[in-house]
């Protein structure tokens, strides 16, 4: 059954590659049906992969090979909550070392231009918590980082 709401992400001919990468990188992720174009279209020909059904962290998505006219922007991103430094490193490194790009405050982009924020729960808990002094220390520590350093956030929380 088709989900009521599905995220559609555009790619320039490599939706299947992206979906396969996400499925092998993130838990609760998988590649589903691959649909081929029934006829020629502006970004491809009959028989080319047109769409790919996949899930990322349990979220249903469709990868559309719509061509180069539409690109990803930071206005849409996946925020991934991690439990420790090992998980943070694994996910961050998988994205950045597979043709992606590191950014600030836990943000990175995959090689297809899709933005990801790899965010340890300890950071979110501190910044969104009830103690404004803890929130400020954790936030200030985060502002100096690219990939989040869990030990440094824990130290900031302790003061």
C-alpha positions, 0 to 999 in steps of 0.5 A: 500500500502506498503511504499517505505521505512520501518524501520525493527527492530528485536526482540526476540519474543516480537515484538508485545509487543514492537509495542503495547508499542510504540503505547500507548506511542507515538502520531501518533503511531499504531499497524497494521497487525500482520503476523504469520509464515507460517512455522517453522523458526530458531527463532520460529514455524509455527503460531508464530508472525513473523512480526508486522507492526506498526508506531512510531510517523508516521514512518512506521516500521516492528517488526521482531521476528528474535530471539536473534542473532541480538541486537539493538545498539546505532547506530540506535535510535529514536530522539523525539522532545518534547515541554515542561517538561510534555511531556519530563517527560511522554515519558522518564518515560514511557521508563525508568519505563517500564524496560528501562534504563536511560543514559546521555544527554536525551538518554535512552533505552527501555526494548528491547534495542532500543535507544531513545533520548527525546529532548526538542525543546528548547535544539535543538533550542539553540544548533543549533541556531546562537548564539555560546555563547547560544549554548555553555551554553545550551550544557554544561547544557545538558552534566550534565543531564540524562533526560533533565531539560527544566527549566535548559536549559532555564536558560542556554539560558538566561545566 
